[in-house]
Amino acid sequence: MEKIKQRLHYEEKVAARALVLFEEHRLQINKNTDRLFAWLMIFQWIAGIAAAIWISPRTWSGQFSQVHLHVYAAVFLGGAITFLPAILGFVRSGETSTRYVIAVSQMLMSALLIHLSGGRIETHFHVFGSLAFLAFYRDWKVLIPATLIVAFDHWLRGAYWPQSVYGTLVVSYWRWLEHAGWVVFEDVFLIMSCLQGVKEMHSIAQRTAELEMTNQVIEAKVQERTQELITAKESLEDEIEGRKKLEGMVIQSEKMAAVGQLAAGIAHEINNPVGFIGNNLSVLSKYTVSFRVLLDKAKALQEAVMQKTMPLPEDLSRKSRRSKVNSILSISAAMSTRCFQNRRKASSGSKKLSTICALSRVQTASRAKTRI
Amino acid sequence: MPKAKQRLEWVLVLAVWAVVIAGGESILLNYEIRPGSPAQPPQTWPLETDIQKSPERAALLMFVHPRCPCSRASLEELARLTARCGEKADIQIIFLSPGKQPASWTKTDLWEKAGAIPGVQVRLDKNGKEAKHFRVSTSGQTLLYGRDGQLLFNGGITASRGHSGDNAGRSALEDLLLKGASERSRTPVFGCSLIDQRAGFFERFLSLWKK
């Protein structure tokens, strides 16, 4: 039931839209045709003047001549026939009254052109051609005033000036119908063509409306899906951003781990010689202390000798040898001091290397500030 | 009520427009069906004319102003007549040639058109002498004289000014030439005047309203 209601609602909307499209299309056709006829009327007016000047420029009385009435008719009567439909065609295109005025004017112009051409049979084709042009409106009602004008013209002339139409003075009363009948003959086919054209316009409007409705539905769905895609994209972007940060952290951590391992390796490599040096320095320091004790004793001995409390052994009696002992004492004192300082530094460096080693152990290392 | 006023204005415009057009059409139509001055030709072949007539054959004469636009239709009708029954009569087309004008004034496209009709003789009418002999005053005037020199037909062979097509004059001539008799022996002539005549613009305009 719900589906049927929806279907009916959909069909109503399509029908309403189809009607709007049909009217727009028809209005556009009417406007275009009005403008076309406006230009055609102007062109016919100019052509009529040219024809009058070409065919019958002057009328004669012996040697004397004057401008032929046909020229005046082409200019003034032709202008009167042309100006109203031309103005309406440009200013009020699309109006119903405009195309009716155009239809009447076109037939009047046919009559004028037939006059100006001296009743040439070929010019009569303008009548039938004009009716076909009027069918461009796809409005069969426009053909009615055009046909009535032709019929009225023939009836009037047939009644009062039969020779001007039929070439004879005696004519049956109904002969005008024969002439109008040929016009009606063409009208029948033109009306059929107009009706067929309108039917096609309805069909086109209906299809266009259905297409528009379908497009609207598709467009709505596309919008909905697009929004979903945008939302999904945003959440994906957020996730990617988070993962990138995490990846950065992991990379940094890996780097630190690699640096730690490297440092551990270096520390390991350095630690051994440092430890060796430290140990040797300790030993050296002990020896240096012992050596200094020895030297102090040697100095005391020397002092005693100097003060002549004891005889100076022979090898120390010389001044040069005394100076050498003094210099050895000062160097050994300096060495002892340096060994003590380096031993402290070596010990400090060893501690730092140990810390680095501890840091390199990822599982057991804890964060701690250190000065390297 | 602006809409009603607009409608009224619209009706007035249409009415004025219709009146103007109707007036113009009336003037044009009146001019087209207004015949020229009718001829009063002699009932028998005039002896003073220079045009030769065979006693064995009928003679058909058409008088033409060389610059009359309406006579183009007359010549077309004469061509049709000639095609149907040209062998039944000696046909001559006489072109007005005013003395003061050169030959080129007369030998216009109408002269060429006339010369192209088979079996037709074309001649100049110096100072309208022949037109005076036959008392013809309108271009397109056609005269048919029988073998015995009697006037059988006097009139034009177009239905209105400059309009070719079926007409009473041609029908009458065909009947006379082919059957020897016709119901009609006289028709109006539509064409320019062969006689020198000056008229002002308003005089001409007023003459258009005359029947």
Interface residues (C-beta under 8 A of the other chain):
Chain A: I55 S56 P57 R58 T59 W60 S61 G62 Q63 F64 S65 Q66 H68 L69 H70 A73 F76 L77 A80 I81 L84 S97 V101 L108 A111 L112 H115 G118 G119 R120 I121 R157 W161 Q163 S164 Y166 G167 T168 L169
Chain B: W10 V13 L14 W17 V20 I21 G24 E25 I27 L28 L29 Y31 E32 I33 H65 R67 C68 P69 C70 R72 A73 L96 P98 K100 Q101 G128 S139 A159 S160 G162 H163 S164 G165 D166 N167 A168 S171 C192 S193 L194 I195 D196 Q197 R198 A199 F201 R204 L208
